[in-house]
Amino acid sequence: MPRMTANPEPTASDYRRAMELGEAAGDAKGLRWVSPDAQPNQPSKETIMFRNFVTIAFLALTATAAQADTTADRIQQAAQNACQVERAAGSLPASHYDAIYRQCVWRLSHQAMDRVQEARAKAARKVAGN
């Protein structure tokens, strides 16, 4: 005759009840027997390399755009300083002299930006040729 203990061996019905209660209730597949250090959703090497490439490209484009903005701002400021003599303070009609000043700033800044872009294109061609 088997001896009755405080913790009897569970039967099949006990396992079914356990799956309906507690943490396993929300899991449609039932209990998972996975070791704690397993990583089933680890990305592939191609995915990691693609993420690295996108990140590096984004950083390079951001740095280039920031440099271009700085160059454009510096050229604009230099053009404004150079055209300051075109602006006649206190002269009438103000709209006439302001138009001359704005045209001077526009002309000088565009000429300078054209030179900068030509120099960058020449450097890029030189690098591509090597």
C-alpha positions as CSV (number, residue, x, y, z in Angstrom):
1,M,0.0,0.0,0.0
2,P,1.5,3.4,-1.0
3,R,2.4,5.8,1.7
4,M,0.5,9.1,1.7
5,T,2.8,12.1,1.8
6,A,2.4,15.8,2.1
7,N,3.3,16.3,-1.6
8,P,1.7,13.6,-3.7
9,E,3.0,13.1,-7.2
10,P,1.0,15.2,-9.6
11,T,-1.3,13.6,-12.1
12,A,-2.3,14.7,-15.7
13,S,-5.3,16.6,-14.4
14,D,-3.0,18.6,-12.1
15,Y,-0.9,19.7,-15.1
16,R,-3.9,20.8,-17.0
17,R,-5.1,22.9,-14.1
18,A,-1.7,24.6,-13.8
19,M,-1.8,25.7,-17.4
20,E,-5.2,27.4,-16.9
21,L,-4.0,29.3,-13.8
22,G,-1.3,31.8,-13.0
23,E,1.5,32.9,-15.4
24,A,0.7,30.2,-18.0
25,A,-2.9,31.3,-18.4
26,G,-1.9,34.2,-20.9
27,D,0.4,32.0,-22.9
28,A,-1.5,30.3,-25.7
29,K,1.3,27.8,-26.4
30,G,1.5,26.6,-22.8
31,L,4.7,26.4,-20.7
32,R,7.9,27.2,-22.5
33,W,11.0,25.2,-21.6
34,V,13.7,27.7,-22.5
35,S,16.9,28.2,-20.7
36,P,17.2,31.8,-19.3
37,D,20.3,32.6,-21.4
38,A,18.7,31.6,-24.8
39,Q,18.2,34.4,-27.3
40,P,15.7,33.2,-29.9
41,N,15.3,36.6,-31.6
42,Q,19.0,37.5,-32.1
43,P,19.4,39.5,-35.4
44,S,21.5,38.0,-38.1
45,K,25.0,39.4,-39.0
46,E,23.5,40.9,-42.2
47,T,21.0,42.9,-40.2
48,I,23.7,44.1,-37.8
49,M,25.9,45.2,-40.7
50,F,23.0,47.0,-42.4
51,R,22.2,48.8,-39.2
52,N,25.8,49.8,-38.8
53,F,26.0,51.0,-42.4
54,V,22.8,53.1,-42.0
55,T,24.0,54.7,-38.8
56,I,27.4,55.6,-40.3
57,A,25.8,57.0,-43.4
58,F,23.4,59.1,-41.3
59,L,26.2,60.5,-39.2
60,A,28.3,61.3,-42.3
61,L,25.4,63.1,-44.0
62,T,24.6,65.0,-40.9
63,A,28.2,66.2,-40.5
64,T,28.4,67.2,-44.1
65,A,25.1,69.1,-43.9
66,A,26.3,70.9,-40.8
67,Q,29.5,71.9,-42.5
68,A,27.6,73.2,-45.5
69,D,25.4,75.3,-43.4
70,T,28.4,76.8,-41.6
71,T,30.1,77.6,-44.9
72,A,26.9,79.2,-46.3
73,D,26.5,81.3,-43.1
74,R,30.1,82.4,-43.2
75,I,29.8,83.4,-46.9
76,Q,26.6,85.3,-46.2
77,Q,28.2,87.2,-43.3
78,A,31.3,88.1,-45.4
79,A,29.0,89.3,-48.2
80,Q,27.1,91.5,-45.8
81,N,30.3,93.0,-44.5
82,A,31.6,93.6,-48.0
83,C,28.4,95.3,-49.1
84,Q,28.1,97.5,-46.1
85,V,29.5,100.4,-48.1
86,E,26.6,100.1,-50.6
87,R,24.1,100.8,-47.8
88,A,23.8,104.6,-47.5
89,A,22.7,105.3,-43.9
90,G,20.0,108.0,-43.7
91,S,19.7,108.3,-47.5
92,L,16.4,108.6,-49.2
93,P,14.8,106.7,-50.8
94,A,15.6,103.9,-48.3
95,S,14.0,101.2,-50.5
96,H,16.3,102.1,-53.4
97,Y,19.5,101.8,-51.3
98,D,18.2,98.7,-49.5
99,A,17.6,97.1,-52.9
100,I,21.1,97.9,-54.0
101,Y,22.5,96.4,-50.7
102,R,20.4,93.2,-51.0
103,Q,21.5,92.8,-54.7
104,C,25.1,93.2,-53.7
105,V,24.8,90.6,-50.9
106,W,23.0,88.2,-53.2
107,R,25.6,88.6,-56.0
108,L,28.7,88.2,-53.8
109,S,27.3,85.2,-51.8
110,H,26.3,83.3,-55.0
111,Q,29.7,84.0,-56.6
112,A,31.5,82.7,-53.4
113,M,29.2,79.6,-53.1
114,D,29.9,78.8,-56.8
115,R,33.6,78.9,-56.2
116,V,33.3,76.7,-53.1
117,Q,31.2,74.2,-55.0
118,E,33.6,74.1,-57.9
119,A,36.5,73.5,-55.5
120,R,34.6,70.7,-53.7
121,A,33.7,69.1,-57.1
122,K,37.3,69.3,-58.2
123,A,38.5,67.7,-55.0
124,A,35.9,64.9,-55.4
125,R,37.0,64.3,-59.0
126,K,40.6,64.1,-57.9
127,V,39.8,61.6,-55.1
128,A,37.6,59.5,-57.5
129,G,40.4,59.5,-60.1
130,N,42.9,57.9,-57.6
